[in-house]
Amino acid sequence: MIDSLQEFAGNIPDWLQWAGILLVSAIPFVESYFGAVIGVAIGLHPVVAILMAIIGNVISMLGFVYGAGAIRDKATKNKEGEGKPKRQRLKRMFDKFGVPGVSLLGQTLLPSQITSSAMVGFGANRNVVAFWQVISIILWGVLFGVLATLGIELALR
């Protein structure tokens, strides 16, 4: 199956394979980790697959972070107050783990686009969220890209 997938992808120009991995990695729930796996599976060099997956995921996540920040700014303009009790509880939970914890571990449950938007919605600094999400995207992308490379090498033996 891997051979036929690589043969099919081999008929597609390299730049289009790269663009495909970049685009698919921008999709929530695919992210850098599955994008890297797909890139390695179709036969791209692991470094290229991981890099394209990371870039696609980062671009998408940044759009969500800064978009959510702009929406939050407009929604909270000239408004004060503590908010609803459920929101206060959720905010306390967020405060407990912080931006680094939610960024690094949040991708095990939800896409980076959703977790980053939620953190900005809670009032986290969007630049701090973007920084930690980029670190998380890189770590998860590299981890899954390396695992995919090792797994495919074992499968082809």
Secondary structure, DSSP 8 states (H G I E B T S, - for coil): -HHHHHHHHHTS-HHHHHHHHHHHHTSTTTHHHHHHHHHHHTT--HHHHHHHHHHHHHHHHHHHHHHHHHHHHHHHTT--S---HHHHHHHHHHHHHHHHHHHHHHTTTS-HHHHHHHHHHTT--HHHHHHHHHHHHHHHHHHHHHHHHHHHHHHT-
